[in-house]
Amino acid sequence: MKNLYIVGAGGFGREVYGWLMDELTLLKGHTFIGFLDDNEDALSGFDLDHGVVGKITEFEFKEDDYFICGIGSVKSKKRLCQPMLDARAQFLTLVHPTALIGRSVTLGDGVVICPRVTLTCDIHIGAMTMINCHSSAGHDVSVGAWCTISAHCDLTGGTVLEDEVFVGSGVSIIPFKKIGSRATLGAGSVVIRDVPESVSVFGNPARVV
């Protein structure tokens, strides 16, 4: 039996944990051991059957150890998980059984697809990207690596997100718009034009802030 850990014991890590415990088929023959988090008290006050078993930056993993990324922040998950990947850590791709995954959808390593997500057809989701509950991506959407798409977002047909984009809750992007790498789309924004890299936009219509 292979060991499984969640990297990150914050809010999103606890959400992932709940889905794993409620949908045991997601374990795919793995034994869940616990959380890795540099804050060893991250789960203090929460009634969970598993705890923090080590620090991310100090954990010495073995060949039979596997990981799921439970960190929502783009910057934090790349800072903490990239060194693990460089050391050949194996991150699982997690797809909740309530997600609707259409034809010709490709998912990179370490992707997390949360409950009620819809991915229609001819879509690429890059490695270590997370798509949260009730979000959707239309035909021909391309999402780069290390992105975080929060809940209730609508990526319409032909949308392109480059690497390390953060999309806040309730964002809508009209068709065939391109979002540059490391951009941030504020919660509730309606994106009607391309967004340059490394900027933050907010509003309806979304403007640089």
C-alpha positions as CSV (number, residue, x, y, z in Angstrom):
1,M,0.0,0.0,0.0
2,K,1.3,3.5,-0.9
3,N,1.3,6.4,1.5
4,L,-0.6,9.5,0.8
5,Y,-0.2,13.0,2.3
6,I,-2.0,16.4,1.8
7,V,0.5,19.2,1.4
8,G,-1.0,22.1,3.3
9,A,-3.3,22.0,6.4
10,G,-5.1,25.3,5.8
11,G,-8.7,25.8,4.7
12,F,-8.3,24.2,1.2
13,G,-6.2,21.3,2.6
14,R,-9.1,20.5,5.0
15,E,-11.6,20.6,2.2
16,V,-9.5,18.1,0.2
17,Y,-9.3,16.0,3.3
18,G,-13.0,15.9,3.7
19,W,-13.5,14.8,0.1
20,L,-11.0,12.0,0.5
21,M,-12.6,10.7,3.7
22,D,-16.1,11.0,2.2
23,E,-15.2,9.5,-1.1
24,L,-12.8,6.6,-0.3
25,T,-12.6,5.7,-4.0
26,L,-10.4,8.8,-4.4
27,L,-7.7,7.1,-2.3
28,K,-7.1,4.8,-5.3
29,G,-5.4,2.1,-3.2
30,H,-3.4,4.6,-1.1
31,T,-3.3,4.9,2.7
32,F,-3.8,8.4,4.0
33,I,-1.2,9.3,6.6
34,G,-1.7,12.9,7.4
35,F,-0.9,16.5,6.5
36,L,2.4,18.2,5.8
37,D,2.5,21.9,7.0
38,D,5.3,24.1,8.3
39,N,2.8,25.3,11.0
40,E,2.6,22.2,13.1
41,D,-0.4,23.7,15.0
42,A,-2.4,24.4,11.8
43,L,-5.1,21.9,12.7
44,S,-5.4,23.0,16.3
45,G,-9.1,23.4,17.2
46,F,-10.3,21.2,14.3
47,D,-11.8,17.7,15.0
48,L,-10.1,15.6,12.4
49,D,-9.0,12.0,12.5
50,H,-5.6,12.9,11.1
51,G,-3.1,15.5,12.0
52,V,0.1,17.3,10.8
53,V,2.8,14.7,10.6
54,G,5.7,16.8,9.4
55,K,6.9,20.1,7.9
56,I,6.8,20.5,4.2
57,T,10.3,22.0,4.0
58,E,11.8,19.2,6.1
59,F,9.9,16.1,5.1
60,E,12.1,13.3,3.7
61,F,9.7,11.4,1.5
62,K,10.2,7.9,0.2
63,E,9.6,6.2,-3.2
64,D,6.1,4.9,-2.1
65,D,5.0,8.3,-0.8
66,Y,2.4,10.3,-2.8
67,F,1.0,13.8,-2.4
68,I,-2.0,16.0,-3.1
69,C,-1.6,19.7,-3.1
70,G,-4.0,21.3,-0.6
71,I,-2.7,24.9,-1.0
72,G,-4.9,27.5,-2.7
73,S,-2.5,30.4,-2.8
74,V,-0.6,30.4,-6.1
75,K,2.6,31.8,-4.7
76,S,2.6,29.6,-1.6
77,K,1.9,26.3,-3.4
78,K,4.7,26.9,-6.0
79,R,7.2,28.0,-3.3
80,L,6.5,25.0,-1.2
81,C,5.7,22.3,-3.8
82,Q,8.3,23.1,-6.5
83,P,11.2,22.0,-4.4
84,M,9.4,18.7,-3.8
85,L,8.8,18.2,-7.5
86,D,12.5,19.0,-8.1
87,A,13.3,16.2,-5.7
88,R,11.0,13.9,-7.7
89,A,8.0,13.9,-5.3
90,Q,4.9,12.3,-6.9
91,F,1.8,14.5,-6.9
92,L,-1.5,12.8,-7.7
93,T,-4.2,14.3,-9.9
94,L,-7.5,14.4,-7.9
95,V,-10.8,14.5,-9.7
96,H,-13.9,14.5,-7.5
97,P,-16.6,12.0,-8.7
98,T,-19.2,14.7,-9.1
99,A,-17.1,16.7,-11.6
100,L,-18.2,16.5,-15.2
101,I,-15.2,15.9,-17.5
102,G,-16.0,15.9,-21.2
103,R,-14.1,14.5,-24.2
104,S,-10.5,15.4,-25.1
105,V,-9.8,17.0,-21.7
106,T,-6.2,16.6,-20.5
107,L,-5.1,17.1,-16.9
108,G,-1.5,17.7,-15.8
109,D,0.1,16.1,-12.8
110,G,-1.0,17.3,-9.4
111,V,-4.2,18.9,-10.7
112,V,-7.1,19.1,-8.2
113,I,-10.7,19.2,-9.7
114,C,-13.2,19.9,-6.9
115,P,-16.9,18.9,-6.6
116,R,-19.4,20.0,-9.3
117,V,-16.8,21.4,-11.7
118,T,-17.6,21.1,-15.4
119,L,-15.0,20.8,-18.1
120,T,-16.8,20.5,-21.4
121,C,-14.5,19.4,-24.3
122,D,-11.0,20.0,-25.9
123,I,-9.6,21.5,-22.7
124,H,-6.1,21.5,-21.3
125,I,-5.4,22.0,-17.6
126,G,-1.7,22.4,-16.6
127,A,0.1,20.8,-13.8
128,M,-0.5,21.7,-10.2
129,T,-3.6,23.8,-11.1
130,M,-6.7,23.7,-8.8
131,I,-10.3,24.4,-9.9
132,N,-12.7,24.9,-7.1
133,C,-16.4,23.9,-6.6
134,H,-19.0,24.8,-9.2
135,S,-16.6,26.4,-11.7
136,S,-16.8,25.6,-15.4
137,A,-14.6,25.8,-18.5
138,G,-16.0,25.8,-22.0
139,H,-14.7,24.3,-25.2
140,D,-11.1,24.9,-26.2
141,V,-10.1,26.5,-22.8
142,S,-6.4,26.3,-22.0
143,V,-5.1,26.8,-18.4
144,G,-1.4,26.8,-17.6
145,A,0.5,25.4,-14.7
146,W,0.2,26.5,-11.0
147,C,-3.1,28.3,-11.5
148,T,-5.9,28.6,-8.9
149,I,-9.5,29.0,-10.1
150,S,-11.8,29.7,-7.1
151,A,-15.4,28.6,-6.8
152,H,-18.2,29.6,-9.1
153,C,-16.0,30.9,-12.0
154,D,-17.0,30.8,-15.7
155,L,-14.2,30.3,-18.2
156,T,-16.0,30.5,-21.5
157,G,-15.0,29.0,-24.8
158,G,-11.5,29.7,-26.0
159,T,-10.2,31.4,-22.8
160,V,-6.5,31.1,-22.2
161,L,-4.9,31.4,-18.8
162,E,-1.1,31.4,-18.8
163,D,0.9,30.0,-15.8
164,E,0.4,31.1,-12.2
165,V,-2.9,33.0,-12.6
166,F,-5.2,33.4,-9.6
167,V,-8.9,33.7,-10.4
168,G,-11.1,34.9,-7.5
169,S,-14.6,33.6,-6.7
170,G,-17.4,34.3,-9.1
171,V,-15.2,35.6,-12.0
172,S,-16.6,35.5,-15.5
173,I,-14.3,35.7,-18.6
174,I,-15.9,36.2,-22.0
175,P,-14.8,34.0,-24.9
176,F,-11.3,33.9,-26.4
177,K,-9.7,36.3,-23.9
178,K,-6.1,35.7,-22.8
179,I,-5.0,36.2,-19.2
180,G,-1.2,36.7,-18.8
181,S,1.0,34.8,-16.4
182,R,0.9,35.7,-12.7
183,A,-2.2,37.9,-13.2
184,T,-4.8,38.2,-10.5
185,L,-8.5,38.4,-11.3
186,G,-10.4,39.9,-8.3
187,A,-13.6,38.2,-7.0
188,G,-16.7,38.9,-9.0
189,S,-14.9,40.5,-11.9
190,V,-16.2,40.3,-15.5
191,V,-13.3,40.1,-17.9
192,I,-14.1,41.5,-21.3
193,R,-10.6,42.2,-22.6
194,D,-7.2,40.5,-22.5
195,V,-5.3,40.9,-19.2
196,P,-1.5,41.6,-19.3
197,E,0.9,39.4,-17.2
198,S,1.6,40.3,-13.6
199,V,-1.3,42.7,-13.1
200,S,-4.4,42.7,-10.9
201,V,-7.8,43.5,-12.3
202,F,-11.2,44.0,-10.6
203,G,-14.7,45.0,-11.4
204,N,-17.4,44.9,-14.0
205,P,-15.9,45.4,-16.5
206,A,-12.5,44.4,-15.0
207,R,-9.9,47.1,-14.9
208,V,-6.3,47.2,-13.7
209,V,-6.0,48.1,-10.0
